[in-house]
């Protein structure tokens, strides 16, 4: 009779190795997803700040245009006043 030795595949060290690899992989996935979420938050924050700055630039441009228009009106009024004064002085 030949003696047959049965080998156990599921040993405590085998289970510990599998659990260790599973934990290692899950930690890598967790770190990657946390880093990805942090970068996504930073990108969305920068996009929001960019849109706010674009709106402020549009508002500043509108204000600059308004000021230029008002200065042109004042200049026209001053020219008219100067002409009126010079015609009154001549009379």
Backbone as XML, in Angstrom:
<?xml version="1.0"?>
<chain id="A" units="angstrom">
  <residue number="1" name="UNK">
    <atom name="N" x="0.815" y="-1.165" z="0.000"/>
    <atom name="CA" x="0.000" y="0.000" z="0.000"/>
    <atom name="C" x="0.863" y="1.232" z="0.000"/>
  </residue>
  <residue number="2" name="UNK">
    <atom name="N" x="0.500" y="2.018" z="-0.887"/>
    <atom name="CA" x="1.241" y="3.284" z="-0.966"/>
    <atom name="C" x="0.559" y="4.290" z="-0.072"/>
  </residue>
  <residue number="3" name="UNK">
    <atom name="N" x="1.370" y="4.893" z="0.642"/>
    <atom name="CA" x="0.817" y="5.893" z="1.553"/>
    <atom name="C" x="0.636" y="7.204" z="0.783"/>
  </residue>
  <residue number="4" name="UNK">
    <atom name="N" x="-0.531" y="7.739" z="0.848"/>
    <atom name="CA" x="-0.801" y="9.011" z="0.164"/>
    <atom name="C" x="-0.839" y="10.117" z="1.198"/>
  </residue>
  <residue number="5" name="UNK">
    <atom name="N" x="-0.128" y="11.144" z="0.854"/>
    <atom name="CA" x="-0.139" y="12.309" z="1.745"/>
    <atom name="C" x="-1.050" y="13.354" z="1.144"/>
  </residue>
  <residue number="6" name="UNK">
    <atom name="N" x="-1.931" y="13.801" z="1.926"/>
    <atom name="CA" x="-2.833" y="14.850" z="1.460"/>
    <atom name="C" x="-2.266" y="16.192" z="1.904"/>
  </residue>
  <residue number="7" name="UNK">
    <atom name="N" x="-2.197" y="17.071" z="0.976"/>
    <atom name="CA" x="-1.695" y="18.414" z="1.300"/>
    <atom name="C" x="-2.878" y="19.344" z="1.441"/>
  </residue>
  <residue number="8" name="UNK">
    <atom name="N" x="-2.823" y="20.108" z="2.478"/>
    <atom name="CA" x="-3.901" y="21.088" z="2.702"/>
    <atom name="C" x="-3.542" y="22.370" z="1.957"/>
  </residue>
  <residue number="9" name="UNK">
    <atom name="N" x="-4.456" y="22.815" z="1.158"/>
    <atom name="CA" x="-4.231" y="24.078" z="0.450"/>
    <atom name="C" x="-4.602" y="25.255" z="1.340"/>
  </residue>
  <residue number="10" name="UNK">
    <atom name="N" x="-5.556" y="25.075" z="2.153"/>
    <atom name="CA" x="-6.011" y="26.182" z="2.990"/>
    <atom name="C" x="-5.366" y="26.027" z="4.361"/>
  </residue>
  <residue number="11" name="UNK">
    <atom name="N" x="-4.263" y="26.728" z="4.493"/>
    <atom name="CA" x="-3.541" y="26.746" z="5.763"/>
    <atom name="C" x="-3.653" y="28.140" z="6.352"/>
  </residue>
  <residue number="12" name="UNK">
    <atom name="N" x="-3.380" y="28.299" z="7.610"/>
    <atom name="CA" x="-3.436" y="29.638" z="8.202"/>
    <atom name="C" x="-2.493" y="30.637" z="7.517"/>
  </residue>
  <residue number="13" name="UNK">
    <atom name="N" x="-1.334" y="30.202" z="7.112"/>
    <atom name="CA" x="-0.418" y="31.135" z="6.444"/>
    <atom name="C" x="-0.955" y="31.524" z="5.067"/>
  </residue>
  <residue number="14" name="UNK">
    <atom name="N" x="-1.598" y="30.577" z="4.357"/>
    <atom name="CA" x="-2.199" y="30.886" z="3.058"/>
    <atom name="C" x="-3.329" y="31.894" z="3.227"/>
  </residue>
  <residue number="15" name="UNK">
    <atom name="N" x="-4.173" y="31.701" z="4.220"/>
    <atom name="CA" x="-5.276" y="32.629" z="4.493"/>
    <atom name="C" x="-4.725" y="34.005" z="4.869"/>
  </residue>
  <residue number="16" name="UNK">
    <atom name="N" x="-3.675" y="34.034" z="5.685"/>
    <atom name="CA" x="-3.069" y="35.304" z="6.075"/>
    <atom name="C" x="-2.483" y="36.030" z="4.867"/>
  </residue>
  <residue number="17" name="UNK">
    <atom name="N" x="-1.872" y="35.283" z="3.961"/>
    <atom name="CA" x="-1.312" y="35.888" z="2.745"/>
    <atom name="C" x="-2.416" y="36.479" z="1.880"/>
  </residue>
  <residue number="18" name="UNK">
    <atom name="N" x="-3.498" y="35.749" z="1.678"/>
    <atom name="CA" x="-4.627" y="36.240" z="0.870"/>
    <atom name="C" x="-5.243" y="37.477" z="1.514"/>
  </residue>
  <residue number="19" name="UNK">
    <atom name="N" x="-5.451" y="37.446" z="2.822"/>
    <atom name="CA" x="-6.033" y="38.597" z="3.523"/>
    <atom name="C" x="-5.091" y="39.795" z="3.429"/>
  </residue>
  <residue number="20" name="UNK">
    <atom name="N" x="-3.800" y="39.545" z="3.564"/>
    <atom name="CA" x="-2.822" y="40.629" z="3.454"/>
    <atom name="C" x="-2.837" y="41.284" z="2.087"/>
  </residue>
  <residue number="21" name="UNK">
    <atom name="N" x="-2.879" y="40.470" z="1.024"/>
    <atom name="CA" x="-2.944" y="41.025" z="-0.329"/>
    <atom name="C" x="-4.258" y="41.769" z="-0.563"/>
  </residue>
  <residue number="22" name="UNK">
    <atom name="N" x="-5.338" y="41.229" z="-0.047"/>
    <atom name="CA" x="-6.635" y="41.901" z="-0.206"/>
    <atom name="C" x="-6.625" y="43.257" z="0.494"/>
  </residue>
  <residue number="23" name="UNK">
    <atom name="N" x="-6.065" y="43.291" z="1.703"/>
    <atom name="CA" x="-5.975" y="44.573" z="2.418"/>
    <atom name="C" x="-5.062" y="45.554" z="1.689"/>
  </residue>
  <residue number="24" name="UNK">
    <atom name="N" x="-3.953" y="45.059" z="1.163"/>
    <atom name="CA" x="-3.030" y="45.920" z="0.429"/>
    <atom name="C" x="-3.708" y="46.518" z="-0.795"/>
  </residue>
  <residue number="25" name="UNK">
    <atom name="N" x="-4.390" y="45.682" z="-1.558"/>
    <atom name="CA" x="-5.098" y="46.180" z="-2.748"/>
    <atom name="C" x="-6.199" y="47.167" z="-2.371"/>
  </residue>
  <residue number="26" name="UNK">
    <atom name="N" x="-6.931" y="46.870" z="-1.316"/>
    <atom name="CA" x="-8.014" y="47.784" z="-0.917"/>
    <atom name="C" x="-7.441" y="49.121" z="-0.439"/>
  </residue>
  <residue number="27" name="UNK">
    <atom name="N" x="-6.281" y="49.111" z="0.227"/>
    <atom name="CA" x="-5.663" y="50.369" z="0.656"/>
    <atom name="C" x="-5.216" y="51.171" z="-0.562"/>
  </residue>
  <residue number="28" name="UNK">
    <atom name="N" x="-4.622" y="50.512" z="-1.560"/>
    <atom name="CA" x="-4.224" y="51.219" z="-2.778"/>
    <atom name="C" x="-5.433" y="51.838" z="-3.472"/>
  </residue>
  <residue number="29" name="UNK">
    <atom name="N" x="-6.514" y="51.081" z="-3.571"/>
    <atom name="CA" x="-7.732" y="51.612" z="-4.209"/>
    <atom name="C" x="-8.290" y="52.779" z="-3.401"/>
  </residue>
  <residue number="30" name="UNK">
    <atom name="N" x="-8.297" y="52.641" z="-2.083"/>
    <atom name="CA" x="-8.800" y="53.714" z="-1.219"/>
    <atom name="C" x="-7.963" y="54.980" z="-1.392"/>
  </residue>
  <residue number="31" name="UNK">
    <atom name="N" x="-6.647" y="54.847" z="-1.381"/>
    <atom name="CA" x="-5.769" y="56.012" z="-1.547"/>
    <atom name="C" x="-5.957" y="56.663" z="-2.906"/>
  </residue>
  <residue number="32" name="UNK">
    <atom name="N" x="-6.085" y="55.849" z="-3.942"/>
    <atom name="CA" x="-6.294" y="56.403" z="-5.280"/>
    <atom name="C" x="-7.615" y="57.162" z="-5.358"/>
  </residue>
  <residue number="33" name="UNK">
    <atom name="N" x="-8.668" y="56.593" z="-4.804"/>
    <atom name="CA" x="-9.978" y="57.264" z="-4.879"/>
    <atom name="C" x="-9.988" y="58.529" z="-4.017"/>
  </residue>
  <residue number="34" name="UNK">
    <atom name="N" x="-9.301" y="58.502" z="-2.878"/>
    <atom name="CA" x="-9.245" y="59.705" z="-2.037"/>
    <atom name="C" x="-8.470" y="60.809" z="-2.748"/>
  </residue>
  <residue number="35" name="UNK">
    <atom name="N" x="-7.371" y="60.450" z="-3.385"/>
    <atom name="CA" x="-6.589" y="61.449" z="-4.123"/>
    <atom name="C" x="-7.389" y="61.986" z="-5.303"/>
  </residue>
  <residue number="36" name="UNK">
    <atom name="N" x="-8.106" y="61.099" z="-5.978"/>
    <atom name="CA" x="-8.931" y="61.515" z="-7.112"/>
    <atom name="C" x="-10.040" y="62.461" z="-6.654"/>
  </residue>
  <residue number="37" name="UNK">
    <atom name="N" x="-10.666" y="62.167" z="-5.532"/>
    <atom name="CA" x="-11.731" y="63.035" z="-5.014"/>
    <atom name="C" x="-11.172" y="64.387" z="-4.600"/>
  </residue>
  <residue number="38" name="UNK">
    <atom name="N" x="-9.989" y="64.395" z="-3.995"/>
    <atom name="CA" x="-9.377" y="65.662" z="-3.596"/>
    <atom name="C" x="-9.043" y="66.504" z="-4.820"/>
  </residue>
  <residue number="39" name="UNK">
    <atom name="N" x="-8.515" y="65.886" z="-5.853"/>
    <atom name="CA" x="-8.184" y="66.629" z="-7.073"/>
    <atom name="C" x="-9.457" y="67.138" z="-7.753"/>
  </residue>
  <residue number="40" name="UNK">
    <atom name="N" x="-10.495" y="66.339" z="-7.750"/>
    <atom name="CA" x="-11.769" y="66.767" z="-8.339"/>
    <atom name="C" x="-12.323" y="67.974" z="-7.590"/>
  </residue>
  <residue number="41" name="UNK">
    <atom name="N" x="-12.228" y="67.955" z="-6.266"/>
    <atom name="CA" x="-12.687" y="69.087" z="-5.467"/>
    <atom name="C" x="-11.867" y="70.332" z="-5.780"/>
  </residue>
  <residue number="42" name="UNK">
    <atom name="N" x="-10.554" y="70.183" z="-5.882"/>
    <atom name="CA" x="-9.699" y="71.330" z="-6.190"/>
    <atom name="C" x="-10.010" y="71.893" z="-7.569"/>
  </residue>
  <residue number="43" name="UNK">
    <atom name="N" x="-10.235" y="71.016" z="-8.539"/>
    <atom name="CA" x="-10.548" y="71.471" z="-9.897"/>
    <atom name="C" x="-11.878" y="72.207" z="-9.911"/>
  </residue>
  <residue number="44" name="UNK">
    <atom name="N" x="-12.884" y="71.669" z="-9.252"/>
    <atom name="CA" x="-14.191" y="72.341" z="-9.240"/>
    <atom name="C" x="-14.100" y="73.673" z="-8.505"/>
  </residue>
  <residue number="45" name="UNK">
    <atom name="N" x="-13.283" y="73.742" z="-7.456"/>
    <atom name="CA" x="-13.096" y="74.997" z="-6.735"/>
    <atom name="C" x="-12.420" y="76.030" z="-7.629"/>
  </residue>
  <residue number="46" name="UNK">
    <atom name="N" x="-11.416" y="75.612" z="-8.376"/>
    <atom name="CA" x="-10.736" y="76.532" z="-9.293"/>
    <atom name="C" x="-11.667" y="76.990" z="-10.417"/>
  </residue>
  <residue number="47" name="UNK">
    <atom name="N" x="-12.489" y="76.090" z="-10.929"/>
    <atom name="CA" x="-13.442" y="76.476" z="-11.974"/>
    <atom name="C" x="-14.442" y="77.492" z="-11.446"/>
  </residue>
  <residue number="48" name="UNK">
    <atom name="N" x="-14.890" y="77.303" z="-10.209"/>
    <atom name="CA" x="-15.830" y="78.246" z="-9.608"/>
    <atom name="C" x="-15.179" y="79.622" z="-9.434"/>
  </residue>
  <residue number="49" name="UNK">
    <atom name="N" x="-13.948" y="79.638" z="-8.946"/>
    <atom name="CA" x="-13.237" y="80.911" z="-8.785"/>
    <atom name="C" x="-13.004" y="81.576" z="-10.132"/>
  </residue>
  <residue number="50" name="UNK">
    <atom name="N" x="-12.711" y="80.763" z="-11.156"/>
    <atom name="CA" x="-12.492" y="81.306" z="-12.488"/>
    <atom name="C" x="-13.762" y="81.966" z="-13.019"/>
  </residue>
  <residue number="51" name="UNK">
    <atom name="N" x="-14.901" y="81.330" z="-12.830"/>
    <atom name="CA" x="-16.159" y="81.917" z="-13.315"/>
    <atom name="C" x="-16.490" y="83.195" z="-12.538"/>
  </residue>
  <residue number="52" name="UNK">
    <atom name="N" x="-16.177" y="83.219" z="-11.230"/>
    <atom name="CA" x="-16.408" y="84.436" z="-10.457"/>
    <atom name="C" x="-15.516" y="85.577" z="-10.965"/>
  </residue>
  <residue number="53" name="UNK">
    <atom name="N" x="-14.263" y="85.269" z="-11.275"/>
    <atom name="CA" x="-13.353" y="86.290" z="-11.793"/>
    <atom name="C" x="-13.784" y="86.775" z="-13.168"/>
  </residue>
  <residue number="54" name="UNK">
    <atom name="N" x="-14.281" y="85.863" z="-14.004"/>
    <atom name="CA" x="-14.785" y="86.274" z="-15.311"/>
    <atom name="C" x="-15.965" y="87.227" z="-15.161"/>
  </residue>
  <residue number="55" name="UNK">
    <atom name="N" x="-16.852" y="86.950" z="-14.217"/>
    <atom name="CA" x="-17.991" y="87.833" z="-13.985"/>
    <atom name="C" x="-17.525" y="89.191" z="-13.486"/>
  </residue>
  <residue number="56" name="UNK">
    <atom name="N" x="-16.533" y="89.209" z="-12.600"/>
    <atom name="CA" x="-16.004" y="90.481" z="-12.102"/>
    <atom name="C" x="-15.357" y="91.276" z="-13.230"/>
  </residue>
  <residue number="57" name="UNK">
    <atom name="N" x="-14.679" y="90.569" z="-14.161"/>
    <atom name="CA" x="-14.076" y="91.256" z="-15.309"/>
    <atom name="C" x="-15.165" y="91.879" z="-16.196"/>
  </residue>
  <residue number="58" name="UNK">
    <atom name="N" x="-16.259" y="91.152" z="-16.398"/>
    <atom name="CA" x="-17.358" y="91.693" z="-17.203"/>
    <atom name="C" x="-17.961" y="92.917" z="-16.524"/>
  </residue>
  <residue number="59" name="UNK">
    <atom name="N" x="-18.143" y="92.839" z="-15.199"/>
    <atom name="CA" x="-18.690" y="93.974" z="-14.461"/>
    <atom name="C" x="-17.757" y="95.171" z="-14.528"/>
  </residue>
  <residue number="60" name="UNK">
    <atom name="N" x="-16.453" y="94.919" z="-14.398"/>
    <atom name="CA" x="-15.477" y="96.011" z="-14.460"/>
    <atom name="C" x="-15.465" y="96.632" z="-15.847"/>
  </residue>
  <residue number="61" name="UNK">
    <atom name="N" x="-15.605" y="95.821" z="-16.884"/>
    <atom name="CA" x="-15.633" y="96.350" z="-18.244"/>
    <atom name="C" x="-16.878" y="97.206" z="-18.465"/>
  </residue>
  <residue number="62" name="UNK">
    <atom name="N" x="-18.014" y="96.757" z="-17.944"/>
    <atom name="CA" x="-19.249" y="97.545" z="-18.066"/>
    <atom name="C" x="-19.116" y="98.866" z="-17.314"/>
  </residue>
  <residue number="63" name="UNK">
    <atom name="N" x="-18.504" y="98.836" z="-16.142"/>
    <atom name="CA" x="-18.294" y="100.054" z="-15.370"/>
    <atom name="C" x="-17.348" y="101.006" z="-16.102"/>
  </residue>
  <residue number="64" name="UNK">
    <atom name="N" x="-16.296" y="100.461" z="-16.689"/>
    <atom name="CA" x="-15.352" y="101.295" z="-17.445"/>
    <atom name="C" x="-16.064" y="101.963" z="-18.624"/>
  </residue>
  <residue number="65" name="UNK">
    <atom name="N" x="-16.909" y="101.226" z="-19.309"/>
    <atom name="CA" x="-17.652" y="101.789" z="-20.436"/>
    <atom name="C" x="-18.590" y="102.899" z="-19.962"/>
  </residue>
  <residue number="66" name="UNK">
    <atom name="N" x="-19.255" y="102.682" z="-18.843"/>
    <atom name="CA" x="-20.153" y="103.697" z="-18.285"/>
    <atom name="C" x="-19.376" y="104.954" z="-17.913"/>
  </residue>
  <residue number="67" name="UNK">
    <atom name="N" x="-18.234" y="104.786" z="-17.283"/>
    <atom name="CA" x="-17.417" y="105.946" z="-16.895"/>
    <atom name="C" x="-16.938" y="106.700" z="-18.126"/>
  </residue>
  <residue number="68" name="UNK">
    <atom name="N" x="-16.517" y="105.988" z="-19.167"/>
    <atom name="CA" x="-16.076" y="106.656" z="-20.398"/>
    <atom name="C" x="-17.216" y="107.442" z="-21.032"/>
  </residue>
  <residue number="69" name="UNK">
    <atom name="N" x="-18.410" y="106.877" z="-21.023"/>
    <atom name="CA" x="-19.568" y="107.570" z="-21.588"/>
    <atom name="C" x="-19.868" y="108.839" z="-20.802"/>
  </residue>
  <residue number="70" name="UNK">
    <atom name="N" x="-19.851" y="108.730" z="-19.486"/>
    <atom name="CA" x="-20.132" y="109.896" z="-18.659"/>
    <atom name="C" x="-19.054" y="110.962" z="-18.812"/>
  </residue>
  <residue number="71" name="UNK">
    <atom name="N" x="-17.799" y="110.563" z="-18.925"/>
    <atom name="CA" x="-16.726" y="111.539" z="-19.142"/>
    <atom name="C" x="-16.870" y="112.229" z="-20.490"/>
  </residue>
  <residue number="72" name="UNK">
    <atom name="N" x="-17.302" y="111.498" z="-21.509"/>
    <atom name="CA" x="-17.525" y="112.100" z="-22.820"/>
    <atom name="C" x="-18.652" y="113.119" z="-22.741"/>
  </residue>
  <residue number="73" name="UNK">
    <atom name="N" x="-19.708" y="112.807" z="-21.988"/>
    <atom name="CA" x="-20.801" y="113.762" z="-21.817"/>
    <atom name="C" x="-20.328" y="115.007" z="-21.077"/>
  </residue>
  <residue number="74" name="UNK">
    <atom name="N" x="-19.523" y="114.827" z="-20.058"/>
    <atom name="CA" x="-19.002" y="115.978" z="-19.310"/>
    <atom name="C" x="-18.120" y="116.836" z="-20.206"/>
  </residue>
  <residue number="75" name="UNK">
    <atom name="N" x="-17.293" y="116.188" z="-21.021"/>
    <atom name="CA" x="-16.425" y="116.931" z="-21.936"/>
    <atom name="C" x="-17.261" y="117.743" z="-22.922"/>
  </residue>
  <residue number="76" name="UNK">
    <atom name="N" x="-18.319" y="117.118" z="-23.436"/>
    <atom name="CA" x="-19.194" y="117.831" z="-24.367"/>
    <atom name="C" x="-19.847" y="119.029" z="-23.671"/>
  </residue>
  <residue number="77" name="UNK">
    <atom name="N" x="-20.298" y="118.836" z="-22.437"/>
    <atom name="CA" x="-20.901" y="119.940" z="-21.687"/>
    <atom name="C" x="-19.897" y="121.055" z="-21.438"/>
  </residue>
  <residue number="78" name="UNK">
    <atom name="N" x="-18.667" y="120.713" z="-21.108"/>
    <atom name="CA" x="-17.636" y="121.735" z="-20.868"/>
    <atom name="C" x="-17.311" y="122.511" z="-22.140"/>
  </residue>
  <residue number="79" name="UNK">
    <atom name="N" x="-17.265" y="121.824" z="-23.255"/>
    <atom name="CA" x="-17.022" y="122.517" z="-24.536"/>
    <atom name="C" x="-18.167" y="123.473" z="-24.837"/>
  </residue>
  <residue number="80" name="UNK">
    <atom name="N" x="-19.387" y="123.038" z="-24.587"/>
    <atom name="CA" x="-20.540" y="123.900" z="-24.830"/>
    <atom name="C" x="-20.489" y="125.122" z="-23.916"/>
  </residue>
  <residue number="81" name="UNK">
    <atom name="N" x="-20.162" y="124.906" z="-22.635"/>
    <atom name="CA" x="-20.067" y="126.030" z="-21.690"/>
    <atom name="C" x="-18.976" y="126.992" z="-22.130"/>
  </residue>
  <residue number="82" name="UNK">
    <atom name="N" x="-17.824" y="126.483" z="-22.550"/>
    <atom name="CA" x="-16.745" y="127.345" z="-23.012"/>
    <atom name="C" x="-17.180" y="128.172" z="-24.217"/>
  </residue>
  <residue number="83" name="UNK">
    <atom name="N" x="-17.871" y="127.537" z="-25.154"/>
    <atom name="CA" x="-18.350" y="128.272" z="-26.329"/>
    <atom name="C" x="-19.368" y="129.331" z="-25.925"/>
  </residue>
  <residue number="84" name="UNK">
    <atom name="N" x="-20.256" y="129.015" z="-24.991"/>
    <atom name="CA" x="-21.246" y="129.992" z="-24.529"/>
    <atom name="C" x="-20.571" y="131.182" z="-23.861"/>
  </residue>
  <residue number="85" name="UNK">
    <atom name="N" x="-19.581" y="130.911" z="-23.040"/>
    <atom name="CA" x="-18.871" y="131.994" z="-22.354"/>
    <atom name="C" x="-18.109" y="132.871" z="-23.334"/>
  </residue>
  <residue number="86" name="UNK">
    <atom name="N" x="-17.515" y="132.241" z="-24.336"/>
    <atom name="CA" x="-16.756" y="133.035" z="-25.303"/>
    <atom name="C" x="-17.698" y="133.878" z="-26.174"/>
  </residue>
  <residue number="87" name="UNK">
    <atom name="N" x="-18.889" y="133.362" z="-26.506"/>
    <atom name="CA" x="-19.835" y="134.171" z="-27.288"/>
    <atom name="C" x="-20.422" y="135.293" z="-26.453"/>
  </residue>
  <residue number="88" name="UNK">
    <atom name="N" x="-20.652" y="135.068" z="-25.177"/>
    <atom name="CA" x="-21.164" y="136.136" z="-24.295"/>
    <atom name="C" x="-20.110" y="137.192" z="-24.073"/>
  </residue>
  <residue number="89" name="UNK">
    <atom name="N" x="-18.856" y="136.765" z="-24.014"/>
    <atom name="CA" x="-17.764" y="137.707" z="-23.795"/>
    <atom name="C" x="-17.597" y="138.608" z="-25.019"/>
  </residue>
  <residue number="90" name="UNK">
    <atom name="N" x="-17.778" y="138.045" z="-26.204"/>
    <atom name="CA" x="-17.650" y="138.815" z="-27.428"/>
    <atom name="C" x="-18.795" y="139.790" z="-27.604"/>
  </residue>
  <residue number="91" name="UNK">
    <atom name="N" x="-19.932" y="139.530" z="-27.061"/>
    <atom name="CA" x="-21.099" y="140.426" z="-27.210"/>
    <atom name="C" x="-21.039" y="141.507" z="-26.224"/>
  </residue>
</chain>
